[in-house]
Amino acid sequence: MGKARRKKYNTLLTGITTGIALPLTAFLLLYLVKYGHIPFFSFLEDLWKMKLLMKILSLCGFLNLLAFLGFYRKGMDLAARGVLMATFGYALVVLVSRLA
């Protein structure tokens, strides 16, 4: 990636968008590959009843580590900071759901 293009995508919005979309995409891929025969909202409801939904979303959040390291190694510090902010947002959602 050229310097001009890297500079264009080195924004907090890019990082936050990546940090939110990557775990959700992983979750959807898990659903489609493994449990695609079950209706999606029934799948979510079953995971919620078994108290597994937040655990699986937490595991999907580990993909943000790869995005963070990728942005950081390319010198895209603002995007890396955005991924970190999105990860903290996920952690807050998981924490609040466990307390409720």
C-alpha positions in Angstrom: 0.0 0.0 0.0 1.4 3.4 -1.0 2.1 6.1 1.5 -0.7 8.3 0.1 -3.3 5.5 0.4 -2.0 4.5 3.8 -2.4 8.1 5.0 -5.9 8.3 3.5 -7.0 5.3 5.6 -5.1 6.2 8.8 -8.2 7.5 10.6 -10.1 6.7 13.8 -13.2 6.0 11.7 -11.3 3.3 9.7 -10.1 1.6 12.8 -13.4 1.8 14.6 -15.3 0.4 11.6 -12.7 -2.4 11.2 -12.9 -3.1 14.9 -16.6 -3.4 14.9 -17.0 -5.2 11.6 -14.3 -7.9 12.0 -15.7 -9.7 15.0 -19.3 -9.5 13.7 -18.2 -10.9 10.3 -16.4 -13.7 12.1 -19.6 -14.4 14.1 -21.7 -14.4 11.0 -19.3 -16.7 9.2 -19.4 -19.1 12.1 -23.2 -19.1 11.9 -23.3 -19.6 8.2 -20.7 -22.4 8.0 -21.7 -24.3 11.1 -25.3 -23.5 11.9 -26.8 -22.1 8.6 -29.7 -24.6 8.7 -31.1 -22.9 11.9 -32.9 -19.6 11.6 -30.6 -16.8 12.7 -32.8 -15.3 15.4 -33.5 -18.8 16.8 -29.7 -19.3 16.9 -29.2 -16.1 18.8 -32.0 -16.9 21.2 -30.5 -20.4 21.9 -27.1 -18.9 22.5 -28.5 -16.4 24.8 -30.4 -19.0 26.8 -27.3 -21.2 27.1 -25.3 -18.1 28.2 -22.9 -18.6 25.3 -23.6 -15.5 23.1 -21.3 -13.1 24.9 -18.6 -15.8 25.2 -18.6 -16.4 21.5 -18.6 -12.7 20.7 -15.7 -12.2 23.1 -13.7 -14.9 21.2 -14.6 -13.2 17.9 -13.1 -10.0 19.4 -9.7 -11.6 19.4 -9.5 -11.0 15.7 -9.2 -7.3 16.5 -5.7 -8.1 17.8 -4.7 -9.1 14.3 -6.2 -5.9 12.9 -4.5 -3.8 15.6 -1.1 -5.4 14.9 -1.6 -5.0 11.1 -2.4 -1.3 11.4 0.4 -0.7 13.9 3.1 -2.4 11.8 2.1 -0.4 8.8 2.5 2.8 10.8 -1.3 3.5 10.8 -1.4 4.6 14.4 -4.8 6.3 14.3 -6.5 3.3 12.7 -4.8 1.0 15.3 -6.2 3.4 18.0 -9.7 3.1 16.5 -9.5 -0.7 16.6 -8.4 -0.5 20.2 -11.4 1.8 21.0 -13.8 -0.7 19.3 -12.3 -3.5 21.3 -12.8 -1.6 24.6 -16.4 -1.0 23.4 -16.9 -4.8 23.0 -15.4 -5.4 26.4 -17.8 -2.9 28.0 -20.8 -4.6 26.3 -19.7 -8.0 27.5 -19.1 -6.6 31.0 -22.5 -5.0 31.2 -24.2 -8.1 29.9 -22.5 -10.2 32.5 -23.7 -7.9 35.3 -27.3 -7.9 34.1 
